[in-house]
Amino acid sequence: MYGWRGASVANLDEFPHHFRRADRGRSRHADREHSRHADRGHDRNADSQHSREADAAHVADAPHGADAAPAAAAAAAAAAAPGAPAARYSLSENRRSGGRLLAFANDLAAPLRAMHEGVAALRPAPGEEQAGGLRCALLESHASEVAWVADSIAHLVRTGTAPGRIAVLCRAGRELFPDVHAALVARDVPVEVVGLSGLLHLPEIADLVATCEVLQDPTANAALVRLLTGPRWRIGARDLALLGRRARDLVRVAAGDGRQDKLEQAVAEADPTEIVSLADALESFLYPGQAGEPELPFSGEAAARFQRLAAEIRELRRVLAEPLMDVLHRVLTVTGLEVELAASPHALAARRRETLSAFLDVAAGFADLDGDPSLGAFLGFLRTAQEYDRGLDNNLPSGEDTVKVLTAHKSKGLEWDVVFVPGLVKGAFPSGTGRERWTSRPEVLPHALRGDAPSLPADPAWTSAGLKAFEAAMKEHAATEELRLGYVAFTRPRAQLHASGHWWGPSQKRPRGPSEFLTALREFAEARPGVGAGGSGVEIEHWAEPPAEGEQNPALDQSVEHAWPLPLDADAQAARRAAGVRVLAGPRGEESAAPETGEERRLVASWDRDLELLAKELRRARSRVREVPLPASLSASQLLRVAADPDGFARELARPVPRPPQPAARRGTRFHAWVESRLAVEPLLLLGEDELPGVDESGIEDERDLARLKDAFLRTEFAARTPYRVEEPFQLLLGGRVVRGRIDAVYRTESGFEVVDWKTNHRETADPLQLAVYRLAWAEREGLELHRVSAAFLYVRSGTVVRPEELPDRAGLEALLDTVTPNGERVRGAATGAS
């Protein structure tokens, strides 16, 4: 039902009319009994928040636009339908959140319930009315709020709360994600940022994306500046300014005479040769002393770094045509980013390698509309995800024991014991930015064309008053959506909700102050007795006074000095040097301390796996002989090639190439089919060349030659005999490999059986090994001793029958495979069978 119409607010309100009862005579008593049993049978561990599917007031996270047809049209059709409207039942018991948490959420959602018919407030489980705690604070500044959140989480972790039971929900990630993440890492609290929009704000991901942008777009100056001023290249202000001057000198634009038509200027596209490109200036260092190049006083160290970076970019651009994942892994290898992340301080808490792996997972699952996941399309996808904070990915939090930092939108359907909701300030949460209006943005779909049009403001009258009324309606609609989002965030915790805000933002000139949500929480706390003593379970920990009139933002007055270029990380550098000295000194026999935590054990195990793989890769690179593993399944033709030329067969496996068409092989298959039909057995099915060993060397030149072979076969002794089997398939387990093939014919003899293989080539030089395999397969299939099965080649052209003597047995054939199998590895067992 939901898949057809979609669980939007408008649809849920109209469901009783869209889906009328078929049985009009059903009693009200039966309806009440059904409702009572539905509530009683509700699973205690279920998240009652899925009442959003039954109660429109709780559809905080219901997607819009999922309707298959406009609800208005459906309602009109339902009006003429027989039967009474369907009964409405509410799953209104929430067994996750405590009573205090639900009481606050219900107070907050009262306007939502008033908008919809038959919606009741959620009630807690019996006995949980006084469960749950709320804690709020209003801090002086954004920095102090982040510190309050981080200190509170660190205290919870130190006192026994598992990090995986804590979450931080933000309205948007641009401002809070990097700061909260850095604050928790500094306190050695393991933290995980969930969602692509949050990952893009972390420094390690930003550096990787910046490198990719420089590779894809030579004019991506901002991304290149990030790399140049970062901790790896550490270019100073003077050399960076000189690089910009060289970039401008490389652009040769003729000065205009000022009389060009303004309209022509407005519609003219930019010439790529006229765009200042730092990447072009960087590449000029690969060709020092060019004619006409101005001499600029770069420092020697900067010039050397520019040259190294330019060579690195040129090398990486050569692989842009490769698949996306190959390009990203190549960037990581060349830049050494992954190694740096593993060696950085607080590596366990920051989970930088895990963060990088999460980003690579997003890249691995990316495909653009054309199905070609190129680097350019992926970068466009990332820019869109960064612009819209909800993100375009569907990643869920991992099962690792880490504090989860994510947006409120992504928290829908999830729950934790403790939830922090920071950033409850005016204009942020609830957001003061309304939904984009289609009347002013041509890329926005008009409401009349959307499936959820009944839940959106109606189209305006095209007058000044009408457009103003439409703008006000859109703001009211956005406020309702923000209220639903707040309801989602405040009903995620099982036990504790921590909410906070601040007065001064990091860069705002005007104070922000508490939002409606934080003010409502304070009023909820003040209305409960025992505030501050813990009696009500609601605590106002701190509430800063508003700034004085005309007071300036202290963050803007503080002069913070930053070293440029960025200094080396002394701790990380010392740790790497100590590790290098220890490696160069070699093993000394002492045992290192065993890992203590599960996270450390997993890290050490990952190091062991990496070292093993690196050692194998190094051995392969230094080896002059490449070992090619023998396939687990071989055809009889392949087995013959293994015996005749193992090196040539290994080259075929290592570098397979298409085989040219072979008309002679097709005529050989036709000859086998003719023999089979001539001997009055079932016709030969379409077979591949490997199924009939020797057909590719049949030597049948043309149709006349094929006719001569047929006449020659009729003169042989086997033409008049009735075979026991023709073209009999077999599978033989030999030396741990499955050998498969087909026996041309099997005849009964006085002592048992004889297997026969037809040969149509001119040279009578067939390999007896083929008959040895056929003989062994048939003997083991029939349960006979090997000496009771003979084998023969029939050279059809001459009528010669060759019965080789002393054919190898099972041990001899397995010894042949052992000589070409690395380390003599074999699979136990010697069962055979035919199919």
VENVEN-V176815 format. One record per pair of residues at least 24 apart in sequence whose C-alpha atoms are under 6 Angstrom apart, sorted by the first residue. I is the first residue (numbers start at 0). J is the second residue. If there is no record, write none. Layout:
# VENVEN-V176815
i=I j=J
i=I j=J
This chain:
# VENVEN-V176815
i=4 j=66
i=4 j=67
i=5 j=65
i=5 j=66
i=6 j=61
i=7 j=61
i=7 j=63
i=8 j=55
i=9 j=454
i=11 j=55
i=15 j=84
i=15 j=85
i=16 j=84
i=17 j=77
i=19 j=82
i=19 j=83
i=19 j=84
i=19 j=85
i=20 j=82
i=20 j=83
i=20 j=85
i=21 j=82
i=23 j=82
i=47 j=92
i=47 j=93
i=50 j=90
i=54 j=118
i=56 j=111
i=56 j=112
i=59 j=483
i=59 j=484
i=63 j=451
i=64 j=450
i=64 j=451
i=66 j=450
i=69 j=450
i=91 j=121
i=92 j=121
i=92 j=122
i=92 j=123
i=93 j=122
i=93 j=123
i=94 j=123
i=94 j=124
i=95 j=493
i=96 j=493
i=97 j=127
i=97 j=130
i=97 j=131
i=98 j=123
i=98 j=127
i=98 j=128
i=98 j=129
i=98 j=130
i=99 j=129
i=99 j=131
i=100 j=131
i=131 j=494
i=131 j=495
i=132 j=495
i=132 j=536
i=132 j=537
i=133 j=495
i=133 j=496
i=133 j=497
i=133 j=537
i=134 j=497
i=134 j=537
i=134 j=538
i=134 j=539
i=135 j=497
i=135 j=498
i=135 j=499
i=135 j=539
i=136 j=499
i=136 j=539
i=136 j=540
i=136 j=541
i=136 j=542
i=137 j=499
i=137 j=500
i=137 j=501
i=137 j=541
i=137 j=542
i=137 j=543
i=138 j=501
i=138 j=543
i=139 j=501
i=139 j=502
i=139 j=543
i=140 j=501
i=140 j=502
i=140 j=503
i=140 j=504
i=141 j=501
i=141 j=504
i=141 j=505
i=149 j=182
i=149 j=183
i=162 j=400
i=162 j=401
i=162 j=402
i=163 j=400
i=163 j=401
i=163 j=402
i=164 j=415
i=164 j=416
i=165 j=402
i=165 j=415
i=165 j=417
i=165 j=418
i=166 j=402
i=166 j=403
i=166 j=404
i=166 j=418
i=167 j=404
i=167 j=418
i=167 j=419
i=167 j=420
i=168 j=405
i=168 j=406
i=168 j=407
i=168 j=420
i=169 j=406
i=169 j=407
i=170 j=406
i=170 j=407
i=171 j=388
i=172 j=197
i=184 j=348
i=184 j=349
i=187 j=348
i=188 j=348
i=189 j=348
i=189 j=401
i=190 j=401
i=190 j=402
i=191 j=402
i=191 j=403
i=192 j=404
i=193 j=396
i=193 j=405
i=194 j=394
i=196 j=384
i=196 j=385
i=196 j=388
i=196 j=390
i=214 j=316
i=217 j=278
i=218 j=276
i=220 j=277
i=230 j=565
i=233 j=564
i=233 j=565
i=234 j=564
i=235 j=564
i=238 j=297
i=245 j=280
i=246 j=275
i=246 j=276
i=246 j=277
i=246 j=280
i=247 j=275
i=281 j=309
i=282 j=309
i=323 j=373
i=323 j=374
i=343 j=571
i=344 j=571
i=407 j=488
i=414 j=491
i=414 j=492
i=415 j=492
i=416 j=492
i=416 j=493
i=416 j=494
i=417 j=492
i=417 j=495
i=418 j=492
i=418 j=496
i=419 j=497
i=419 j=498
i=420 j=498
i=421 j=498
i=421 j=499
i=422 j=500
i=423 j=499
i=423 j=500
i=423 j=514
i=423 j=517
i=424 j=500
i=424 j=512
i=424 j=513
i=424 j=514
i=425 j=511
i=425 j=513
i=425 j=514
i=429 j=481
i=433 j=474
i=433 j=477
i=508 j=552
i=631 j=736
i=632 j=736
i=632 j=737
i=632 j=738
i=633 j=738
i=634 j=738
i=634 j=739
i=634 j=740
i=635 j=739
i=635 j=740
i=636 j=689
i=636 j=692
i=663 j=699
i=664 j=694
i=664 j=695
i=667 j=694
i=667 j=697
i=690 j=740
i=697 j=759
i=697 j=760
i=698 j=760
i=711 j=796
i=712 j=795
i=715 j=798
i=722 j=746
i=729 j=833
i=729 j=834
i=730 j=832
i=730 j=833
i=731 j=776
i=731 j=831
i=732 j=829
i=732 j=831
i=734 j=813
i=734 j=825
i=735 j=825
i=735 j=826
i=750 j=787
i=751 j=787
i=751 j=788
i=752 j=788
i=753 j=788
i=753 j=789
i=753 j=790
i=754 j=790
i=755 j=790
i=755 j=791
i=755 j=792
i=756 j=792
i=757 j=793
i=758 j=793
i=758 j=794
i=758 j=795
i=759 j=795
i=771 j=806
i=780 j=832
